[in-house]
Amino acid sequence: MCIRLIGALIVAGVLSLPAGVYADPELAEEAAQAVAAGENSAPASDPGNPEAQAWPRQITTDQYTLYLYAPHVESWDQKLLQARAAVAVQSADAAEPTYGVVWLTAHTAVDDQKGIVSLQDLTVTKGTFPSAPDGGPDYLALVRQNVPAATRTIGLSRLQGDLAAARAVEKSRAAALKNDPPRIIFSTTKAMLVLIDGAPVLRPVPGTKLSRVVNTRSLLLTDQAKSAYYLYLVDRWLTATSIDGPWSEVQDLPDGLDAAKQAAVASKQVDLLDQAGSDARMAVDWGTFPTVYTSTAPAELIQAPGPLMMTPIEGTQLQQVQNSNDNIFQNTATQDYYVLVSGRWFRSPSLNGPWAFVAANALPADFAKIPPDSLASTVLASVAGTPQAQQALVDNLVPQTATVNRKQARLSPRFDGALQFRPIAGTALRYVANSATPIIQSRNGPYYAVEHGVWFLAQAATGPWEVAASVPAEIYAMPPSAPLYYTTFVNIYGATDDEVYVGSTPGYFGAYAVPEGVVVYGTGWAYEPWLGAYWIGAPRTFGFDADLAWDAVSGYGVGFGDDLYFGPWWGPLGARWAEGLDWRFRTFAAADLYGRWGPMVRDTASARATAAALGDWRADMYAGRDGYVYRRGERGWEGNIGGDWRRGGMEGAGLERQWMGRQMAMDRMGAYRGAAFGGGFGGGFGGSRRR
């Protein structure tokens, strides 16, 4: 079976999660059938393919032209299909058609080889035409007379893709994460945050009396004899008598500072923040040097230079701080402040704290009333129940995929000294602590490692490594408290003797769905790093100025502050940021995770076959449960009310989820990637544990 093709079921994450994550044999069987269906879908130009007829289906009678739009699956057990569909009836003497919604049932027979579902005993159980006199009984009779004979088949991938979109939110992998407030620092001046990964760990600098703090990417030195700390940022040395500051510019440079700087730069373990165009560089070039804060605990910096400039948000009792790049709000009804940090909301009576976590589904109701066209609307993806939050949940299930050549892909991890193992609490697993490559030993078994979204297998941690064709369920059962939890979002969908089909969902990048109905960044857990000759960082939640957002054009993604001081960054996004790309905001779909293995090509034949199976849904009409027909245009959702298209009337986020699922089915899952991976790719130090 050609594993480059896969059904649209991936849209809902059903295929993207391996055994042990979802104990749902029925969905697993559907997924297998979806793969078979995609493999044998006939191209759209094939006149023998029943799916070659575009949707909507057109039926012409003596007096009317009837249009039946692609159905919305409400339930399907591979035997009985229940669905609803938008219909339009156009008469010769009418300028506009009359729209309605019909409900259908049919017994189904699946032809896996052709990817076709035959509809038997198709029955129109009910229907409504709200703008027609008396609800349109004549139109309903017309539909009942013509639709069953004209609609006898439908594509398997179409049905499964639509069903997957309907199940997306219910089936989202909602993790119980930690939401303890970090240290939130509020600054009324332009500021920088330097994070240290726990208590300072010192290593002597040869040839000097200085020691370097190695568990930070900033160049931080100390002269213990003088109880002095020295920090280099952009173009100058700062000093303080305590690691916590306050920091001031050094007037007389002590001996050894320049030598220590040159040695640290040569080791490639520090970041001087002197890159042209960075926030730090421009702040120095164009104004006063920012205030510097340091923290050895998880922390976030929010700032609003000068007096607060508050702007009311129309239709709410909320105000937003305008002279800030951070998401800071005030509820005038209570005078409480709210900040959004890493997708989590925190509340305080003062911007100086103390801060308390507020669940996204427990926010004041006014947050959901923020107008979509306001500057504050970017936070709607983090407000439970909003269409933006629902879209983010769906988008968070979409994987990047690739086909791996098992004979050419290579892995050569490096280790900081002799192998050092740590247990993974709550499991029988353990992992190699002193490698930037995540390496897990299964229960009394082989070793598994992840490199740029691909699983590898070896009988010893030192190799030799080969591409894995499967991964034990016990690995996918790791809890969020496990430092390698993110690896459970790298999945294997199928394998042949030569290739493995893999994919990674945004959980691998640190974006996780939570039971409150939103997606957040990071697990909230503080993990123990490795500190030997090298510092190997672990996943962190706070300190990056992480901003999760969804927009209708780009989709869902994460942005970070321009100057990240924590490092070494451990994720794919950070690796791209370190290469000088703009990660202020980048969608997960555009992250091109698998491109790092080498030249990638889109499997255009697969894209055409998938598009043929799904049909062109982008010009579709949507059948609301309320009996009205909806469409999604440039002005947003419009309902056909009283024969006219009017904004509003959308029933919750259900139609938006359907639209999102169909868009992703066409635009994202229709273009699969194929690759012939070759060469070695070793895990280096001073970088990531999560590769």
C-alpha positions in Angstrom: 0.0 0.0 0.0 1.4 3.4 -0.9 1.7 5.1 2.5 2.1 8.6 1.0 -1.7 8.8 0.7 -3.9 9.1 3.7 -7.5 9.9 4.3 -8.9 13.2 5.4 -9.4 11.7 8.8 -6.0 13.1 9.8 -7.8 16.5 9.9 -9.3 15.6 13.3 -6.2 14.0 14.7 -7.7 10.5 14.7 -4.7 9.2 12.7 -2.2 11.5 14.3 -2.4 9.8 17.6 -1.0 6.3 18.0 -2.4 3.3 19.9 -2.6 3.9 23.6 -3.6 7.5 23.2 -7.1 6.9 21.9 -8.5 3.5 22.7 -11.0 3.7 19.8 -10.8 0.6 17.5 -13.7 1.9 15.4 -11.8 5.1 14.5 -8.6 3.1 13.9 -10.5 0.9 11.4 -11.9 4.0 9.8 -8.4 5.4 9.5 -7.1 2.3 7.8 -10.0 2.4 5.3 -9.3 6.1 4.7 -5.7 5.3 3.7 -6.9 2.6 1.3 -9.5 5.0 -0.1 -7.0 7.7 -0.7 -4.7 5.3 -2.5 -7.2 4.3 -5.0 -9.1 7.5 -5.6 -9.5 8.1 -9.3 -8.4 11.5 -10.7 -11.1 14.2 -11.1 -10.9 13.9 -14.8 -11.9 10.3 -14.8 -15.5 10.1 -16.1 -15.9 6.8 -14.5 -15.3 8.2 -11.0 -18.6 9.0 -9.3 -16.8 11.7 -7.4 -15.7 13.5 -10.5 -19.1 15.3 -10.5 -18.4 18.5 -8.6 -20.4 19.6 -5.6 -23.0 20.9 -5.5 -24.9 18.1 -7.4 -27.2 19.6 -10.0 -30.5 18.1 -10.9 -32.7 19.6 -13.7 -36.4 19.2 -14.0 -38.9 20.8 -16.4 -39.5 23.7 -14.0 -36.6 23.8 -11.6 -32.9 23.3 -11.2 -32.1 21.7 -7.9 -28.7 22.0 -6.2 -27.6 19.6 -3.4 -24.5 20.7 -1.5 -22.1 18.4 0.2 -23.7 16.9 3.3 -22.6 17.4 6.9 -22.2 14.1 8.6 -23.9 13.9 11.9 -23.3 10.2 12.6 -22.0 7.2 10.7 -21.2 3.8 11.9 -20.2 2.4 8.5 -23.7 1.1 8.1 -26.2 3.9 8.7 -25.4 7.4 7.7 -27.3 10.4 9.1 -26.5 13.8 7.6 -28.0 17.1 6.7 -27.3 19.1 3.6 -28.0 22.6 2.2 -30.2 22.7 -0.9 -31.2 25.4 -3.4 -34.1 25.4 -5.8 -33.9 27.7 -8.7 -37.0 28.3 -10.8 -36.9 29.9 -14.3 -38.9 33.0 -13.3 -36.9 33.7 -10.0 -33.9 35.9 -9.8 -32.4 34.1 -6.8 -32.8 30.5 -5.6 -34.7 29.5 -2.6 -32.4 27.9 0.1 -33.3 25.2 2.5 -31.9 22.4 4.7 -32.8 18.7 4.4 -32.0 15.8 6.7 -31.0 12.5 5.2 -30.5 8.9 6.2 -29.0 6.1 4.1 -27.6 2.6 4.5 -24.1 2.5 3.3 -21.8 -0.1 1.6 -18.1 0.8 1.5 -15.9 -0.1 -1.5 -12.4 0.2 -0.1 -10.7 -0.4 -3.4 -12.5 2.4 -5.2 -12.8 4.7 -2.2 -16.6 4.9 -2.8 -19.5 4.6 -0.5 -22.8 3.5 -2.0 -25.9 5.0 -0.5 -28.8 2.6 -0.3 -32.4 3.4 0.8 -31.6 7.1 0.9 -34.4 8.9 2.6 -35.1 12.6 3.1 -36.5 12.5 6.6 -37.4 16.1 6.9 -36.6 19.5 5.5 -37.3 23.2 5.7 -37.2 26.2 3.4 -37.5 29.1 5.8 -38.0 31.8 3.1 -40.6 29.8 1.1 -44.3 30.0 1.8 -45.4 27.6 4.6 -41.8 26.3 4.9 -41.8 25.0 1.3 -43.6 21.7 1.3 -43.6 21.7 -2.5 -39.8 22.2 -2.5 -39.4 19.4 0.0 -41.5 17.1 -2.2 -39.3 18.0 -5.1 -36.2 17.1 -3.2 -37.6 13.8 -2.0 -38.5 12.9 -5.6 -35.2 13.7 -7.2 -32.3 13.5 -4.7 -32.4 9.7 -3.9 -32.0 8.8 -7.5 -29.3 11.3 -8.3 -27.2 10.8 -5.2 -26.2 7.1 -5.0 -22.5 7.4 -4.2 -20.2 9.6 -2.3 -16.4 9.5 -1.7 -15.2 7.6 1.4 -12.6 10.3 2.1 -15.3 13.0 1.9 -17.5 11.3 4.5 -14.6 10.5 6.8 -13.1 14.0 6.5 -16.4 15.6 7.3 -17.0 13.3 10.2 -13.5 14.0 11.4 -14.2 17.7 11.4 -17.3 17.2 13.4 -15.5 15.1 16.0 -12.4 17.3 16.1 -13.1 19.2 19.3 -14.6 16.3 21.1 -11.6 14.1 20.2 -9.0 16.8 20.9 -6.3 15.6 23.2 -6.9 17.8 26.2 -4.1 17.6 28.6 -4.2 18.4 32.3 -1.3 20.8 32.5 0.1 23.0 35.3 -1.0 26.6 35.5 0.9 27.9 38.5 1.6 31.7 38.0 5.1 32.4 37.0 7.0 35.4 38.4 5.3 38.3 36.4 7.5 41.4 36.3 5.8 44.6 35.4 8.1 47.4 34.1 7.1 51.0 33.3 10.3 51.4 31.3 11.6 49.5 28.3 13.2 46.4 29.7 14.9 43.1 29.1 14.6 39.8 30.9 17.6 37.5 31.4 16.5 34.0 32.5 18.8 31.6 34.4 17.8 28.0 34.4 17.6 27.6 38.2 20.3 28.5 40.7 23.5 29.8 39.0 25.9 27.0 38.1 29.5 28.2 37.8 32.4 27.0 35.7 35.8 28.6 36.0 37.1 30.5 33.0 40.7 29.3 32.3 43.4 32.0 32.6 41.2 34.3 34.7 39.8 34.8 38.2 36.3 34.7 36.8 33.7 32.0 36.6 30.9 31.8 34.0 27.2 31.1 34.8 26.7 28.3 32.3 22.9 27.8 32.7 22.0 30.8 30.7 22.5 31.9 27.1 23.5 35.4 28.2 27.2 36.0 29.0 27.1 36.2 32.8 30.4 36.1 34.8 31.2 36.5 38.4 34.2 37.4 40.5 33.4 35.6 43.7 36.3 37.2 45.6 34.8 40.6 45.0 31.1 39.5 45.2 30.6 41.0 41.7 28.6 39.9 38.7 29.2 41.0 35.1 26.6 40.8 32.3 27.4 41.6 28.7 24.5 42.8 26.6 24.5 44.2 23.0 27.6 46.4 23.3 28.4 47.0 27.0 29.2 45.4 30.3 26.8 45.7 33.2 27.6 44.9 36.8 25.7 44.1 40.0 26.5 42.8 43.5 23.7 40.3 43.3 22.4 38.0 40.6 19.1 39.7 41.0 20.5 43.2 40.3 20.1 46.1 40.0 22.4 46.4 37.1 24.5 49.4 36.1 27.1 50.0 33.5 30.7 49.1 34.4 33.0 52.1 34.7 36.3 50.3 35.0 36.7 46.9 33.3 38.4 44.4 35.6 41.1 42.1 34.2 40.0 39.0 32.3 36.5 40.2 31.1 37.5 40.5 27.4 39.4 37.1 27.5 36.3 35.5 29.1 34.1 37.0 26.5 36.2 35.8 23.6 36.3 32.2 25.1 32.5 32.2 25.6 31.8 33.4 22.1 34.2 30.8 20.6 32.3 28.1 22.5 29.0 29.1 20.8 27.3 28.8 24.1 26.3 32.4 24.6 24.2 35.0 22.8 25.5 38.6 23.1 22.2 40.0 21.7 24.1 42.2 19.3 22.4 41.0 16.1 21.6 43.9 13.8 17.9 44.7 13.8 17.1 42.9 17.1 15.0 44.7 19.7 18.0 44.9 22.0 20.2 46.3 19.3 17.7 49.0 18.3 16.9 49.9 21.8 20.6 50.8 22.4 21.0 52.5 19.0 17.9 54.6 19.2 17.4 55.3 22.9 18.4 54.7 26.5 19.6 51.2 27.5 16.7 49.1 28.7 16.2 48.2 32.3 17.6 44.7 32.9 15.8 42.1 35.0 17.2 38.6 35.8 15.3 35.6 37.2 16.3 32.2 38.3 12.6 31.0 38.4 10.0 30.8 35.6 9.2 34.4 34.8 7.5 36.7 32.3 8.2 40.4 31.6 5.3 42.7 30.8 5.9 46.3 30.1 4.1 49.6 29.5 6.6 52.4 29.2 5.2 55.6 30.8 1.8 56.2 32.3 -0.8 53.6 31.3 -2.9 54.5 28.2 -6.2 52.7 28.5 -8.6 52.3 25.6 -12.2 51.0 26.2 -13.3 48.0 24.2 -16.6 48.6 22.5 -19.6 46.7 23.9 -17.7 45.6 27.0 -16.6 46.8 30.4 -13.0 46.0 29.4 -10.1 48.3 28.7 -6.8 47.4 27.0 -3.4 48.9 27.8 -2.4 50.5 24.4 1.2 51.6 25.2 2.3 48.0 25.5 3.1 45.1 23.2 1.7 42.7 25.8 -1.9 41.6 26.3 -2.9 43.6 29.4 -6.6 44.3 30.2 -8.6 45.8 33.0 -12.1 44.9 33.9 -13.6 48.2 35.0 -16.5 46.4 36.8 -14.0 45.0 39.3 -10.9 47.0 38.6 -8.9 43.8 38.3 -6.1 43.4 35.7 -5.8 40.5 33.4 -2.7 39.4 31.4 -2.4 36.7 28.8 0.9 34.8 29.1 1.7 31.6 27.1 -2.0 31.2 26.3 -2.9 31.4 30.1 -4.8 34.1 31.8 -3.8 35.6 35.1 -5.6 38.1 37.3 -4.5 40.6 39.9 -5.8 43.7 41.6 -2.5 45.4 40.7 -0.1 45.1 37.8 2.6 44.4 40.5 0.7 41.3 41.6 0.0 38.9 43.3 -1.3 37.0 40.2 -3.8 34.1 40.2 -4.6 31.8 37.3 -8.0 32.2 35.6 -9.3 29.3 33.4 -10.2 30.3 29.9 -13.8 29.2 30.5 -14.1 31.2 33.7 -13.2 34.6 32.3 -15.7 37.5 32.6 -18.3 37.2 29.9 -17.1 40.4 28.3 -13.9 38.8 27.0 -16.0 36.7 24.5 -17.7 40.0 23.4 -14.5 41.5 22.1 -15.3 42.6 18.6 -13.5 40.5 16.0 -12.3 43.6 14.1 -10.8 45.3 17.2 -7.1 45.4 18.0 -7.8 43.3 21.1 -9.3 40.5 19.0 -6.0 38.5 18.8 -6.7 37.2 22.3 -10.0 35.6 21.2 -8.2 32.3 20.4 -7.5 32.1 24.2 -11.1 32.7 25.3 -13.1 29.5 25.6 -16.2 29.1 23.4 -15.2 31.7 20.8 -15.0 30.6 17.1 -11.3 31.5 17.2 -10.7 29.2 20.1 -12.6 26.4 18.4 -10.6 26.9 15.2 -7.4 26.8 17.2 -8.4 23.5 18.7 -9.1 22.0 15.2 -5.9 23.5 13.8 -3.9 22.1 16.7 -4.7 18.6 15.5 -3.4 19.0 12.0 0.0 17.3 11.5 2.9 18.1 9.2 3.7 14.9 7.4 6.6 13.4 5.5 7.7 10.1 3.9 11.0 8.8 5.3 13.4 6.6 3.4 14.3 4.0 5.9 17.5 3.1 4.3 18.9 6.6 4.0 17.8 8.5 7.1 20.6 8.5 9.8 20.9 9.6 13.4 24.1 10.1 15.3 23.4 11.6 18.8 26.2 13.1 21.0 26.6 12.7 24.7 28.2 14.9 27.3 30.4 12.2 28.9 29.3 8.7 29.9 25.7 7.9 29.5 23.5 9.3 32.3 19.9 8.0 32.8 17.0 9.5 34.6 13.6 7.8 35.3 10.4 9.2 33.9 8.1 9.4 36.9 4.9 7.4 36.6 6.2 5.1 34.0 8.7 2.3 33.6 10.7 4.4 31.1 13.9 6.2 31.5 15.7 8.7 29.3 19.3 9.8 28.6 19.8 13.0 30.4 23.1 14.1 28.9 22.2 14.2 25.2 20.5 17.0 23.3 18.6 14.3 21.4 15.6 12.9 23.3 16.4 9.2 23.8 14.0 7.0 25.7 14.5 3.4 26.8 11.4 1.3 26.9 10.6 -1.2 29.6 13.6 -3.7 29.4 13.7 -3.1 25.7 15.3 -1.1 22.9 15.8 2.6 22.7 13.7 5.2 20.8 14.8 8.7 19.8 13.3 11.6 18.0 15.1 13.9 15.6 13.2 16.7 13.7 9.9 14.8 13.9 11.2 11.3 13.0 11.3 8.3 15.3 14.5 6.2 15.4 15.2 2.8 17.0 18.3 1.2 18.4 19.3 -1.7 20.6 21.8 0.6 22.5 21.7 4.3 23.2 24.9 4.7 21.3 23.4 3.1 18.2 23.4 2.1 15.4 20.1 3.9 14.8 17.5 3.2 12.2 14.1 4.7 11.3 11.5 3.2 13.6 8.3 1.7 12.0 6.4 1.7 15.3 6.7 3.0 18.8 5.5 1.3 22.0 2.2 2.5 23.6 4.0 3.1 26.9 5.9 5.9 25.4 2.8 7.7 24.3 1.4 7.3 27.8 4.0 9.7 29.3 2.3 12.4 31.4 2.8 16.1 30.9 5.1 16.1 33.9 7.6 14.1 31.8 10.4 16.2 30.3 10.0 14.4 27.0 6.2 14.6 26.8 6.4 16.6 23.6 7.8 13.5 21.7 4.4 11.8 22.1 3.1 14.2 19.4 5.4 12.7 16.8 3.5 9.8 15.1 4.0 6.9 12.7 1.0 6.3 10.4 2.3 3.4 8.4 5.4 1.7 7.0 6.7 -0.5 4.2 10.1 -2.1 3.8 11.5 1.0 2.3 9.5 3.9 3.8 7.8 5.2 6.9 5.0 7.7 6.8 5.3 10.1 9.8 3.7 13.3 11.1 4.0 15.8 14.0 1.1 17.8 15.5 1.7 21.2 17.2 2.1 19.5 20.5 5.7 18.8 19.3 6.2 22.5 19.1 4.8 23.0 22.6 1.1 23.9 21.8 -1.4 21.8 23.9 -5.2 21.6 24.1 -6.5 21.9 27.6 -9.9 20.8 29.0 -10.9 24.4 29.4 -11.3 24.5 25.6 -8.3 26.5 24.4 -4.7 25.8 23.3 -1.9 27.0 25.5 1.9 27.1 25.1 4.0 24.8 27.3 3.0 22.3 29.9 3.6 24.6 32.9 6.0 22.1 34.4 9.6 23.0 35.4 11.9 20.3 34.2 15.4 19.6 35.4 18.1 20.5 32.8 21.4 18.7 32.3 24.4 20.6 33.6 27.8 19.0 32.9 30.4 20.3 30.6 27.5 21.6 28.6 24.1 22.9 29.5 21.2 21.1 27.8 18.0 22.9 28.3 14.6 21.3 28.9 11.2 22.5 27.7 10.1 25.7 29.4 6.7 27.4 29.4 7.4 31.0 30.5 10.0 33.6 29.5 9.6 33.6 25.8 6.8 36.2 25.4 5.0 33.4 23.6 1.9 34.6 21.8 -0.6 32.1 20.4 -3.1 33.4 17.9 -5.3 32.3 15.1 -6.3 34.3 12.0 -8.4 33.3 9.0 -5.6 33.8 6.5 -2.6 32.2 8.2 -4.2 29.7 10.5 -2.9 29.0 14.0 0.6 29.7 15.2 2.9 31.0 17.9 5.1 34.1 18.0 7.9 34.9 20.4 9.5 38.1 21.6 12.5 39.1 19.4 15.1 38.7 22.1 15.1 35.3 23.8 17.6 35.0 26.6 16.8 31.6 28.0 18.3 29.2 25.5 19.5 26.8 24.6 16.3 26.6 22.7 15.0 23.1 22.6 12.4 23.1 19.9 12.0 23.2 16.1 10.7 26.8 16.1 13.6 28.0 18.1 16.1 26.3 15.8 14.6 28.3 12.9 14.7 31.5 15.0 18.3 30.9 15.7 19.0 30.7 12.0 17.9 34.3 11.8 14.3 33.8 10.5 11.5 36.0 11.7 9.6 34.1 14.4 7.6 37.0 15.7 4.7 35.0 14.4 4.7 31.8 12.4 2.0 29.3 11.9 2.6 25.7 12.7 1.6 24.7 9.3 4.3 26.8 7.8 7.1 25.7 10.1 8.4 23.2 7.6 9.7 20.9 10.3 10.7 18.1 7.9 12.5 20.4 5.5 15.5 20.3 7.8 16.3 16.8 6.7 17.1 17.9 3.2 15.3 18.7 -0.1 11.6 18.0 0.2 9.1 17.7 -2.7 5.4 17.9 -2.6 3.7 14.7 -3.8 1.5 16.4 -6.4 -0.1 13.2 -7.5 -1.3 12.6 -4.0 -2.5 16.2 -3.8 -4.6 15.7 -6.9 -6.0 12.4 -5.8 -6.9 13.8 -2.4 -8.5 16.9 -3.9 -10.6 14.7 -6.2 -11.8 12.7 -3.2 -12.6 15.7 -1.2 -14.1 17.9 -3.9 -14.0 21.7 -3.9 -15.7 22.6 -0.6 -14.4 26.2 -0.6 -17.4 27.5 -2.6 -19.8 25.5 -0.5 -23.0 26.2 1.4 -23.4 25.0 5.0 -26.6 23.5 6.5 -27.3 24.8 10.0 -29.0 22.7 12.5 -31.5 25.6 12.8 -32.7 25.0 9.3 -31.0 28.0 7.7 -28.3 27.9 5.0 -25.0 29.7 5.7 -22.1 30.8 3.7 -18.7 32.1 4.8 -17.5 35.1 2.8 -15.2 38.1 3.2 -17.7 39.7 5.6 -17.8 36.6 7.8 -20.7 34.2 8.2 -24.0 35.1 6.5 -27.3 33.3 6.8 -30.0 33.2 4.2 -32.7 34.8 6.3 -36.0 35.7 4.6 -34.4 35.2 1.2 -31.6 37.7 1.9 -28.0 37.1 3.0 -27.5 38.6 6.5 -24.6 38.6 8.8 -25.0 36.8 12.1 -27.3 34.0 13.1 -24.4 31.5 13.2 -25.2 28.7 15.6 -22.2 28.7 17.9 -18.9 27.6 16.5 -20.3 24.4 14.8 -20.2 25.7 11.3 -16.9 27.4 11.8 -15.4 24.1 12.8 -16.9 22.5 9.7 -15.4 25.2 7.5 -12.1 24.9 9.2 -12.0 21.2 8.9 -12.9 21.3 5.2 -10.3 24.1 4.5 -7.6 22.0 6.1 -8.7 18.9 4.4 -8.3 20.7 1.0 -5.5 23.1 1.6 -3.3 21.3 4.0 -3.8 17.6 3.9 -4.2 17.6 0.1 -0.5 18.2 -0.3 1.6 15.5 1.2 5.4 15.6 1.3 7.7 12.9 0.0 11.4 12.8 0.8 14.5 10.7 0.4 16.4 11.5 3.6 20.1 11.0 3.4 23.3 11.8 5.3 23.9 12.0 9.0 22.4 14.5 11.4 24.0 14.6 14.8 22.5 16.2 17.9 24.8 19.0 18.9 25.2 20.7 22.3 24.5 24.2 23.4 21.2 23.7 21.7 18.2 21.5 22.4 17.1 18.4 24.0 14.0 18.4 21.8 15.3 18.3 18.3 
